[in-house]
Amino acid sequence: SLPFLIRLFPSLLTKFVFLNFLAFPFFVDFRRPELLVNNTINLHLTTEPGITVGIWHTVPGSRGAEAQGKDQRWYEEALADAHPVIIYLHGNGGTR
């Protein structure tokens, strides 16, 4: 019956292959990364009109003491300084 269901609903195949409907770990608020990862803040960037990308900005451990208690403006300024930026692309799961 499974091949028959996949034939009728081909989108089921992509759901079961990529499992992008699951959010792991369960019951975690990914909008508050500071609860999961030290020295991290959630930001949103507008790349094109109508398209917003959510990012987490994590400063390195060497700047951890400096980042304690800082607001979003401090993190945005830290992105603009001369330090290198490493971009990690998490994939297509829909959550960070």
Number of C-alpha atoms within 10 A of each C-alpha: 6 8 10 9 11 13 12 10 10 12 10 13 15 11 12 10 8 11 13 14 11 12 14 10 8 7 7 12 10 15 15 13 18 14 13 11 11 15 22 21 21 16 14 10 10 10 9 8 6 6 8 11 10 13 16 19 20 22 18 12 11 8 12 13 10 12 19 11 9 11 10 14 9 12 19 13 9 17 15 10 9 7 8 8 13 8 9 8 8 9 9 10 13 10 14 15
